Amino acid sequence: MSLSGIAPPIATFKSMIYLAFILLFTGFYALYSTSEKMRSKQKNPIDQGLFKLSNTAVKICGLVLLILAFGLFILVLGPATGIFVGVVSLMTLASLIVILAPLNLFKS
């Protein structure tokens, strides 16, 4: 039951988890796109937007996004479960990005 427009806890829980996944994905992709090994010949619009900034600025933004995602996981799920879910999610998303990015599947 919601009081004066406050969302129920389940909806808030799901939206915070989704936000943490999006932050985790964006942060890792920013760090992955600035690495020396990932120099693709065809730059997609996401990479062109990232490289308007310097590499150090993109790396700092990526690290801040990863820290925010882990903080959100810890805030919602608690310390032990939040760290565990964050690490497992990071491994899953990182492996997907490393596999799918060379195929240029992240086009807008």
C-alpha positions as CSV (number, residue, x, y, z in Angstrom):
1,M,0.0,0.0,0.0
2,S,1.5,3.3,-1.0
3,L,1.1,6.5,1.0
4,S,0.9,9.8,-0.9
5,G,2.7,8.7,-4.0
6,I,5.6,6.7,-2.4
7,A,6.4,3.7,-4.5
8,P,6.0,0.3,-2.9
9,P,9.3,-1.3,-1.7
10,I,9.3,-4.1,-4.3
11,A,9.2,-1.6,-7.2
12,T,11.9,0.5,-5.7
13,F,14.0,-2.6,-5.1
14,K,13.8,-3.7,-8.7
15,S,14.4,-0.3,-10.2
16,M,17.5,0.2,-8.0
17,I,18.9,-3.2,-9.1
18,Y,18.3,-2.3,-12.7
19,L,20.0,1.0,-12.2
20,A,23.0,-0.8,-10.6
21,F,23.2,-3.1,-13.6
22,I,23.1,-0.2,-16.1
23,L,25.8,1.6,-14.1
24,L,27.9,-1.5,-14.0
25,F,27.6,-2.1,-17.7
26,T,28.3,1.6,-18.6
27,G,31.3,1.8,-16.3
28,F,32.9,-1.4,-17.5
29,Y,32.3,-0.5,-21.2
30,A,33.9,2.9,-20.6
31,L,37.0,1.2,-19.1
32,Y,37.1,-1.4,-21.8
33,S,36.9,1.1,-24.6
34,T,39.9,3.0,-23.3
35,S,42.1,0.0,-23.1
36,E,45.0,-0.4,-25.5
37,K,43.9,-3.8,-26.8
38,M,40.5,-2.6,-27.8
39,R,41.2,-0.3,-30.8
40,S,38.5,-1.1,-33.3
41,K,38.7,0.1,-36.9
42,Q,35.1,1.1,-37.0
43,K,34.1,3.5,-34.3
44,N,30.5,3.3,-33.4
45,P,28.6,6.4,-32.1
46,I,29.0,5.4,-28.5
47,D,32.8,5.2,-28.8
48,Q,32.9,8.5,-30.7
49,G,31.1,10.2,-27.9
50,L,33.4,8.7,-25.3
51,F,36.5,9.7,-27.1
52,K,35.6,13.4,-27.2
53,L,37.0,13.4,-23.7
54,S,40.5,12.4,-22.8
55,N,41.3,8.8,-21.8
56,T,41.9,9.7,-18.2
57,A,38.6,11.4,-17.9
58,V,36.8,8.4,-19.4
59,K,38.7,6.1,-17.0
60,I,37.8,8.1,-14.0
61,C,34.1,8.2,-15.0
62,G,34.1,4.5,-15.6
63,L,35.6,3.9,-12.1
64,V,33.1,6.2,-10.5
65,L,30.3,4.4,-12.2
66,L,31.6,1.0,-11.0
67,I,31.9,2.3,-7.5
68,L,28.4,3.7,-7.6
69,A,27.0,0.4,-8.9
70,F,28.7,-1.6,-6.1
71,G,27.5,1.0,-3.6
72,L,24.0,0.6,-4.8
73,F,24.2,-3.2,-4.6
74,I,25.5,-2.9,-1.1
75,L,22.8,-0.4,-0.1
76,V,20.0,-2.5,-1.5
77,L,21.1,-6.0,-0.6
78,G,23.4,-5.6,2.4
79,P,27.2,-5.8,2.6
80,A,27.9,-9.5,2.0
81,T,25.2,-10.2,-0.6
82,G,25.8,-6.8,-2.3
83,I,29.4,-7.5,-2.8
84,F,28.7,-11.1,-4.0
85,V,26.0,-10.0,-6.5
86,G,28.2,-7.1,-7.6
87,V,31.2,-9.4,-8.4
88,V,29.1,-12.0,-10.1
89,S,27.3,-9.3,-12.2
90,L,30.6,-7.7,-13.1
91,M,32.0,-11.0,-14.3
92,T,28.9,-11.7,-16.3
93,L,28.6,-8.3,-17.9
94,A,32.4,-8.1,-18.5
95,S,32.4,-11.4,-20.3
96,L,29.5,-10.4,-22.5
97,I,31.1,-7.1,-23.4
98,V,34.4,-8.7,-24.2
99,I,32.7,-11.3,-26.4
100,L,30.2,-9.0,-28.1
101,A,32.1,-5.7,-28.5
102,P,34.5,-6.9,-31.3
103,L,31.4,-8.0,-33.3
104,N,30.2,-4.4,-33.3
105,L,26.9,-5.3,-31.7
106,F,26.7,-2.2,-29.5
107,K,25.6,0.2,-32.2
108,S,23.0,2.9,-31.6
